[in-house]
């Protein structure tokens, strides 16, 4: 298993993207040219790779949700192994393995050492499976112990990366994929014993035992402010795990718990490494009405973890109300728009945000001239294109848990803004972006004290949870709006 090329990219919400580090391996490229024959496609310049990759990930132009080469229904993309079209014909780079974490993107182009036609299944390519493991280790090395992108840590790790790659990936061939986290150690001898190493596990951990679980609940909502149209919302959660435990097949058990009045979890899907499940968990499904026999936990998941971070389980939950209720009124008066927005934070939601913003886009209209709005909390920014009002609410709502925006916007700009086939006339929306740490809407959490690890060393248990928004829309109640039924 070898890599033809490696890239490390950073961006700021899709903008100011740059290649922070790249490495081409000439010896591997020579092998790729010999193996590919007439189907060989050379690796283009970093600038071309950056542009094509951002387009493939949907980060290059957020105002163009449909790109023919990427979104054509005849294509069947299989992440995280992407295909980049680098020529006017059918010249493609494949498989380009990509791992993203916030504003950090790491990618590698693996060597395919089997005939390219017909295209082999991804499951048969060792360069894909071990490439994923290698990139996850590289990502952890770049982020440091905090698990978040820090410019100083990133700069120091990038400076050390050339010497690290000489140790762990000489001439483009990794010596020991999981050891990227600890560059000073190139290989570890296999543990003694009769237990056989499974084929799907490319290595094992040796050192301090740590079990890290992160529960993220995502809420979506469509609110209309009109009794004739029913508001909709849904919640789904994921539990991500990273287990650094000694042994070839260590046993770990993670338990999810709910508060006494919490709604039962539904539609539970688990990772294939989970060894057994309670029958009540397996029969949990979406229904319109719950009775007293509904299973409400605790939800125990025993498993033998892989080396890389993985999604232990996913679920849905029915909650009675969305976290933020809003109303939006937009009226037009000559060349002015009259804006009125009210947002109410529900009393059951923790009033402590990592961030909270309300975006008011204006499509199919000239650029904004003057913006005269008053807000009861936070401050207002304008996009450089002058077609988007960003209301930054900050980390807390006031004690009343209600905030308002009132004002007038003049449309006197010289050029037209972006277009949208849905948002015509007064059809408009407010889109909310927020994240609330240390809370979930369903009340679900990982019981830290019930995490069991059958290992000789006592592990360090790290748990976290958060609530975040996705596709959270509040439509203008004075006009028509698309009716949407939430589907998971």
C-alpha positions in Angstrom: 0.0 0.0 0.0 1.5 3.3 -1.1 0.5 6.9 -1.7 1.1 8.9 -4.9 0.5 12.2 -3.2 -0.6 13.8 0.1 -2.3 17.2 0.8 -3.2 19.2 3.9 -5.7 22.0 3.3 -7.3 24.6 5.6 -10.2 26.9 4.9 -12.5 29.3 6.6 -16.1 28.2 6.0 -15.2 27.4 2.4 -13.3 30.6 1.8 -9.6 31.5 2.0 -8.7 27.9 1.3 -5.0 27.0 0.9 -2.8 24.0 0.6 -0.7 24.1 3.7 1.4 21.1 2.9 1.7 18.7 -0.1 4.1 15.9 -0.9 4.5 13.9 -4.2 6.2 10.6 -4.1 8.1 10.1 -7.4 8.9 6.4 -6.9 5.2 5.6 -6.4 4.2 7.9 -9.3 6.6 5.9 -11.5 4.9 2.7 -10.5 1.4 4.2 -11.1 2.5 5.2 -14.6 3.8 1.7 -15.3 0.7 0.0 -13.9 -1.9 2.4 -15.4 -0.5 2.2 -19.0 -2.9 4.1 -21.3 -5.3 4.8 -18.4 -2.6 6.7 -16.4 -3.6 10.2 -15.3 -0.9 12.5 -13.9 -1.4 14.4 -10.7 -2.1 18.0 -11.5 -0.7 21.1 -9.7 -1.8 21.8 -6.1 -4.0 24.8 -7.2 -6.0 22.5 -9.6 -6.4 19.8 -6.9 -7.6 22.4 -4.4 -10.2 23.9 -6.8 -11.6 20.5 -7.8 -11.6 19.1 -4.3 -13.5 22.1 -2.8 -16.0 21.8 -5.6 -16.4 18.1 -4.9 -16.9 18.8 -1.1 -19.5 21.6 -1.9 -17.2 24.3 -0.3 -16.2 26.3 -3.4 -19.5 28.2 -4.0 -22.3 27.8 -1.5 -24.7 29.7 -3.8 -24.5 27.0 -6.4 -26.1 23.9 -4.7 -26.1 22.0 -8.0 -22.9 21.3 -10.0 -23.4 19.0 -12.9 -20.1 17.1 -12.7 -20.6 16.5 -9.0 -24.4 16.1 -8.6 -25.4 14.3 -11.8 -27.8 11.5 -10.8 -25.7 9.1 -13.0 -22.8 9.4 -10.6 -22.7 7.3 -7.4 -20.2 9.0 -5.1 -18.7 6.8 -2.4 -17.2 8.8 0.4 -14.5 9.1 1.7 -13.0 7.9 -1.6 -13.6 10.7 -4.1 -13.1 10.9 -7.9 -11.7 14.2 -9.4 -12.1 14.9 -13.0 -8.9 16.6 -14.1 -9.3 16.7 -17.9 -11.8 17.6 -20.5 -12.5 14.0 -21.2 -12.9 11.2 -18.7 -9.5 11.7 -17.1 -10.0 11.1 -13.4 -7.9 10.8 -10.2 -9.2 7.9 -8.2 -9.4 6.9 -5.4 -8.7 10.2 -3.6 -9.3 9.5 0.1 -10.4 12.6 2.0 -11.0 13.2 5.8 -12.4 16.5 7.0 -12.5 18.0 10.5 -13.9 21.5 10.7 -11.7 23.7 8.6 -9.0 21.0 8.2 -8.9 18.7 5.2 -6.4 15.9 4.8 -6.3 13.9 1.5 -4.2 11.2 -0.1 -4.1 9.6 -3.5 -3.5 5.9 -3.2 -1.8 3.6 -5.6 -4.1 1.1 -7.4 -2.0 -2.0 -8.1 -4.7 -3.9 -9.9 -6.2 -3.3 -13.4 -8.2 -0.1 -13.5 -10.8 -1.5 -15.9 -13.2 -2.7 -14.9 -12.9 -0.5 -11.8 -12.2 -2.7 -8.8 -14.5 -2.4 -5.7 -13.3 -0.1 -3.0 -13.4 -2.9 -0.4 -10.7 -4.7 -2.4 -8.2 -1.8 -2.3 -5.8 -1.8 0.6 -4.8 1.7 -0.3 -8.3 2.9 0.6 -8.8 1.1 3.9 -5.3 1.9 5.2 -5.4 5.3 3.7 -8.3 6.2 5.9 -6.4 5.0 9.0 -3.3 6.9 7.9 -5.3 10.2 7.4 -7.0 9.8 10.7 -3.7 9.4 12.5 -2.3 12.4 10.5 -5.3 14.5 11.5 -4.9 13.6 15.2 -1.2 14.5 14.9 -2.0 18.0 13.3 -4.8 18.8 15.8 -2.8 17.9 18.9 -4.2 16.7 22.2 -7.0 19.3 22.2 -8.7 17.8 19.2 -9.4 21.3 17.7 -7.5 23.3 15.1 -5.1 25.6 16.8 -2.9 27.8 14.5 0.2 27.6 16.7 0.0 23.8 17.2 -0.8 23.4 13.5 2.2 25.5 12.5 4.6 23.6 14.7 3.3 20.2 13.5 3.5 21.2 9.9 7.1 22.2 10.4 7.9 18.8 11.9 5.8 16.9 9.3 8.6 16.3 6.7 10.8 14.5 9.3 7.8 12.6 10.6 6.9 11.4 7.1 10.5 10.2 6.6 10.0 7.9 9.6 6.4 6.7 9.2 6.0 6.9 5.4 9.3 6.6 3.6 9.0 6.8 -0.2 5.2 7.0 0.1 4.8 3.6 1.8 3.6 3.7 5.5 5.6 1.4 7.8 3.0 1.3 10.6 -0.2 3.2 9.9 -1.4 3.9 13.5 1.9 5.3 14.7 1.4 8.7 13.1 0.3 10.0 16.5 3.7 9.1 17.9 6.3 9.9 15.2 9.2 8.7 17.4 8.0 5.1 17.2 8.0 3.5 13.8 6.8 0.0 14.7 5.5 -2.0 17.6 6.0 -5.8 18.0 2.8 -7.9 18.0 1.5 -8.9 21.4 2.1 -12.4 22.6 -0.7 -14.8 22.9 -2.9 -17.1 20.8 -5.5 -14.5 19.8 -5.4 -14.0 16.1 -5.2 -10.5 14.6 -8.4 -9.9 12.6 -8.0 -8.9 9.0 -10.0 -5.7 9.4 -7.7 -4.4 12.1 -4.5 -3.0 10.7 -2.7 -2.6 14.0 -3.1 -2.3 17.8 -2.6 0.2 20.5 0.1 0.1 23.2 0.3 2.8 25.9 -2.1 4.7 28.1 -5.7 3.5 27.9 -8.2 6.3 26.9 -11.8 6.0 25.8 -13.3 9.1 24.3 -17.0 9.4 23.4 -18.7 12.4 21.8 -22.4 12.6 21.5 -23.8 15.1 19.0 -27.5 15.8 18.5 -28.6 17.7 15.4 -31.9 19.5 15.2 -33.7 20.6 12.0 -36.7 22.7 11.8 -39.1 24.4 9.3 -41.2 27.1 11.0 -43.9 29.2 9.2 -45.6 31.4 11.8 -48.9 30.5 10.2 -51.7 28.4 11.7 -52.5 27.0 8.2 -49.1 25.5 7.9 -47.7 23.1 10.5 -44.2 23.6 11.8 -42.0 20.6 11.6 -38.8 19.6 13.4 -36.7 16.5 14.0 -33.7 15.4 16.0 -31.1 12.8 15.3 -28.0 11.9 17.3 -24.7 10.2 16.7 -22.1 8.8 19.2 -18.5 9.0 18.0 -15.9 6.9 19.8 -12.1 6.8 19.8 -10.8 3.9 21.9 -7.1 3.6 22.7 -7.0 0.3 24.6 -4.4 -2.4 24.6 -5.1 -5.8 23.2 -6.0 -7.3 19.9 -9.8 -7.5 20.6 -10.4 -5.5 23.8 -13.9 -5.4 25.3 -15.6 -2.0 25.9 -19.2 -1.2 26.9 -20.7 2.3 26.5 -24.1 3.1 28.0 -26.5 5.8 26.9 -29.0 7.1 29.5 -32.1 9.3 29.4 -33.7 11.5 32.1 -36.9 10.1 33.7 -39.1 12.1 31.4 -37.0 11.7 28.3 -38.5 10.4 25.0 -37.2 6.9 24.0 -34.6 6.7 21.3 -35.7 5.3 18.0 -34.3 4.1 14.7 -31.1 3.0 16.4 -28.3 1.9 14.0 -25.0 0.5 15.4 -21.5 0.0 14.1 -20.6 -3.5 13.0 -18.1 -3.9 15.9 -21.0 -4.0 18.4 -21.1 -7.6 19.6 -24.6 -7.8 21.1 -27.7 -5.8 21.7 -30.7 -6.0 24.0 -33.8 -7.1 22.0 -35.7 -4.0 23.2 -33.1 -1.8 21.5 -33.5 -3.8 18.2 -37.3 -3.4 18.2 -37.2 0.4 18.9 -38.7 2.2 15.9 -40.5 5.3 14.9 -44.2 5.3 15.8 -46.8 8.1 16.1 -47.8 7.3 19.6 -45.9 5.8 22.5 -47.3 3.6 25.2 -46.0 2.8 28.6 -44.1 -0.3 27.3 -41.7 1.8 25.2 -38.1 1.0 26.0 -36.4 4.1 27.6 -33.0 2.7 28.4 -30.4 2.4 29.6 -29.0 1.5 26.1 -25.9 -0.7 26.4 -23.5 -1.2 23.5 -20.7 -3.8 24.1 -18.1 -3.7 21.3 -14.5 -4.4 20.3 -13.3 -1.1 18.9 -11.3 -0.5 15.8 -8.2 1.8 16.0 -9.6 4.8 14.2 -12.5 7.0 15.4 -15.8 5.5 14.5 -19.6 6.1 14.8 -20.8 3.8 17.5 -24.4 4.4 16.9 -27.0 6.8 15.5 -30.6 7.4 16.6 -33.6 9.7 16.3 -35.7 11.2 19.0 -39.2 12.8 19.1 -39.1 16.0 21.2 -42.2 18.1 21.9 -40.8 21.5 20.9 -37.8 22.9 18.9 -35.1 24.6 20.9 -35.7 28.1 19.4 -39.2 29.3 18.3 -39.1 32.1 15.8 -41.3 34.4 13.8 -40.3 36.4 10.7 -42.2 39.2 9.0 -40.8 40.8 5.8 -42.8 43.5 4.0 -41.9 45.7 1.0 -42.4 49.4 0.8 -41.2 51.1 -2.4 -37.4 50.4 -2.4 -37.3 49.4 1.3 -37.8 46.2 3.1 -39.3 46.2 6.6 -37.9 43.4 8.7 -39.2 42.0 12.0 -37.7 39.0 13.7 -38.5 37.4 17.1 -36.6 34.5 18.5 -37.6 32.7 21.7 -35.3 30.2 23.4 -37.3 27.3 25.0 -37.0 27.1 28.8 -35.7 23.5 28.6 -32.6 24.4 26.6 -29.4 25.4 28.3 -28.8 29.2 27.8 -25.1 28.9 26.9 -24.1 28.8 23.3 -20.7 28.2 21.7 -22.1 30.3 18.9 -25.6 31.5 17.7 -26.3 33.4 14.5 -29.3 34.3 12.4 -28.7 34.7 8.7 -31.2 36.8 6.6 -30.4 36.3 2.9 -32.1 38.5 0.2 -32.3 36.8 -3.2 -33.4 38.1 -6.6 -32.9 41.7 -5.5 -30.4 44.5 -5.9 -27.6 44.9 -3.4 -28.5 46.5 -0.1 -27.8 50.2 0.3 -28.3 51.3 3.9 -29.3 48.9 6.7 -31.1 50.5 9.7 -32.0 47.8 12.1 -32.1 47.6 15.9 -31.5 44.3 17.8 -32.2 43.7 21.5 -29.2 41.4 21.8 -25.9 40.9 19.9 -24.9 42.9 16.8 -25.5 42.9 13.1 -22.9 42.4 10.3 -23.3 42.6 6.5 -21.7 40.2 4.0 -19.2 41.8 1.6 -21.6 41.0 -1.3 -24.3 43.1 0.4 -27.0 40.5 0.1 -26.9 38.9 3.5 -27.6 40.2 7.0 -25.9 38.3 9.8 -27.3 38.7 13.3 -24.7 37.5 15.8 -26.5 36.8 19.0 -23.4 35.7 21.0 -23.2 33.1 23.8 -26.4 33.9 25.8 -30.0 35.0 25.4 -31.2 37.6 27.9 -33.1 36.5 31.0 -36.3 36.8 29.2 -35.0 34.3 26.7 -36.4 36.4 23.9 -34.6 38.6 21.3 -35.9 40.8 18.6 -34.8 42.6 15.4 -36.7 45.5 13.9 -35.6 47.8 11.1 -35.6 49.0 7.5 -33.3 48.0 4.6 -32.9 50.0 1.4 -32.2 48.3 -1.9 -30.1 50.8 -3.8 -27.1 48.8 -4.8 -25.7 49.0 -8.3 -25.7 45.3 -9.0 -28.2 42.4 -8.6 -27.5 39.9 -5.9 -27.7 36.1 -6.1 -30.8 34.4 -7.5 -32.9 31.6 -6.1 -35.9 30.0 -7.8 -37.8 29.5 -4.5 -37.2 32.8 -2.8 -39.1 35.1 -5.2 -41.1 38.2 -4.2 -41.5 38.1 -0.4 -40.8 34.4 0.0 -37.8 34.6 2.3 -36.3 32.9 5.4 -34.1 33.3 8.4 -31.7 30.5 8.9 -30.3 29.8 12.4 -26.8 28.5 13.1 -26.1 27.5 16.7 -24.2 25.0 18.9 -24.9 24.4 22.6 -22.2 22.5 24.4 -22.8 20.0 27.2 -26.5 19.5 26.4 -28.8 17.5 24.2 -32.4 18.1 23.3 -33.5 14.6 24.2 -31.5 14.7 27.4 -29.5 11.7 26.2 -25.9 11.4 27.5 -23.1 8.9 27.9 -23.0 7.6 31.4 -19.3 8.1 32.2 -19.4 5.9 35.3 -20.9 3.0 33.4 -18.3 2.9 30.7 -16.6 -0.5 31.1 -13.3 -1.5 29.7 -11.9 -5.0 30.3 -8.2 -4.2 30.3 -5.3 -4.6 32.7 -4.8 -0.8 32.8 -7.4 1.6 34.2 -8.5 3.8 31.3 -9.1 7.5 31.2 -12.8 8.1 30.3 -13.6 11.3 28.4 -17.3 12.1 27.5 -18.9 15.1 25.8 -22.2 16.1 24.3 -23.5 19.0 22.3 -26.6 20.2 20.4 -26.2 21.8 17.0 -28.5 23.1 14.2 -28.8 22.0 10.6 -31.3 23.3 8.0 -33.0 25.4 10.7 -35.4 27.7 8.8 -37.9 30.3 9.9 -40.0 31.5 6.9 -41.6 34.9 6.3 -45.2 34.6 7.6 -46.5 37.3 5.3 -45.9 35.3 2.1 -45.9 31.8 0.7 -43.3 29.3 1.7 -42.4 25.7 0.6 -44.0 23.0 2.7 -41.5 20.5 3.8 -41.9 17.2 5.6 -38.7 16.3 7.5 -37.2 13.0 6.4 -34.2 11.4 8.1 
